[in-house]
Amino acid sequence: VCSADLLIVLAAILVGTALLRPNRAEVNPALKLETWDAVNDGNHNAFTDMIKWNGALYLVYVSSPYHFGSSDSRLYLMRSKDGHQWEKIARLVAAGKDIRDPKLAVIDGKLFLYALINVAFTVKPYQTVYAVSKDGKTWAPFADVEPSGWLFWSPQQAKDGTYYVAAYWHEHGKSALLKSTHGRKWEIVSIIHDGDRNDETDIEFLPDGRLISTARLEVSDSYFGNPKGSTLISVSNPPFDKWTPTARSTVTRLDGPNLFRYNGRVYAVGRYQPDHGGPFTWQGSLFARKRTSLFLVEEDGLTRLSDLPGAGDTSYAGVGVEGYQVIISYYTSNIRKDYPWILGMLLPTAVRIAKVDLPSLEALAKAKSGQK
């Protein structure tokens, strides 16, 4: 048998195994939750965000042929009263460019939509754009965010009304905190981290008024990931002009983070990699399995609390806290299979909703945090 034939046979075995392998996500039985599909139409539906506004939930996601850059990508905005029945109310495109990683914010009573523009198949976003709507249906054209080159994550409002957002530089390698009073023009407050191929970074306010951040440290851009890939945790005191790194967690490289707070604790929804080894299972490897998981975020590290039903290409969640429950949007490959990330990137994905009982999440956090 020639070497080319052998490679084809081995590739077929690997793909066949991946297609047949059942899902082994670990949903903690102590976590009270319901999950269901919001969108499952045969497209690659990804990169979700969600917010509550004017008494309804608003969910945005990207529909595309695959995970990679495509001029056929588009954003859909949906609205729901209960998270079960969704109505599509808007479709937004980026004039022949790839658009991804949408984030929603309510500023001055209006709905803001931030997103990243990309022209490369291998995905290299270079600019954040924004659009504004008074009703969620009619949107002003996209405009560039100032300053240029910073790629926004989720804006948060401080008690004094100022909006803050974490953003990473389009060439990777550093993240910053920016602020604004009106959401259109932003100014840099401080550098959160510089180095380690730092990108996706999120923030949340602690009960004492400080900010805590998680930063995705890729270390390298290899398709095989990097054994030093991790999540950097940092904190900052008002006026947030200086950041103190407090931990590098190797629990996961937290991709697509969304931080939220309940009863004084900070939690995150993000991507988890259950396999840790090498070289096919280094942190961030395209060839490893992935999960969407819930984490407790503390100054000394991340604690994984539970997976959500998901696998393959997954994560990038939206979060809406309502009383004693949190409603989470995320996307995932077929939840009955356990595809490697690279295969999931090419296959259809669904937008999924999870409704989590917060007291049960808090009980898990108390139990697992004490196990450190």
Salt bridges, closest charged atoms under 4 A:
GLU26 OE1 - ARG304 NH2 3.18
ASP37 OD1 - ARG352 NH1 2.71
GLU87 OE1 - ARG79 NH2 3.48
ASP98 OD2 - ARG100 NE 2.71
GLU146 OE1 - LYS185 NZ 3.97
ASP196 OD2 - HIS193 NE2 2.75
ASP196 OD2 - ARG248 NH2 2.96
ASP199 OD2 - HIS172 ND1 3.33
ASP199 OD1 - ARG216 NE 3.23
GLU200 OE1 - ARG216 NH1 2.97
ASP208 OD2 - ARG210 NE 2.81
GLU218 OE1 - ARG197 NE 2.71
GLU218 OE2 - ARG216 NH2 2.62
ASP255 OD1 - ARG216 NE 3.39
ASP255 OD1 - ARG253 NE 2.93
ASP255 OD2 - ARG271 NH1 3.03
ASP275 OD1 - ARG289 NH2 2.80
GLU298 OE1 - LYS372 NZ 2.72
GLU299 OE2 - ARG210 NH2 2.64
ASP300 OD1 - LYS372 NZ 3.04
ASP307 OD2 - ARG291 NE 3.87
ASP307 OD2 - ARG304 NH2 3.02
ASP313 OD2 - HIS44 NE2 2.88
ASP313 OD2 - HIS67 ND1 2.79
ASP313 OD1 - ARG271 NH2 3.56
GLU322 OE2 - LYS52 NZ 2.70
ASP338 OD2 - ARG289 NH1 2.93
ASP338 OD1 - ARG291 NH1 2.73
GLU362 OE2 - ARG265 NH1 3.62
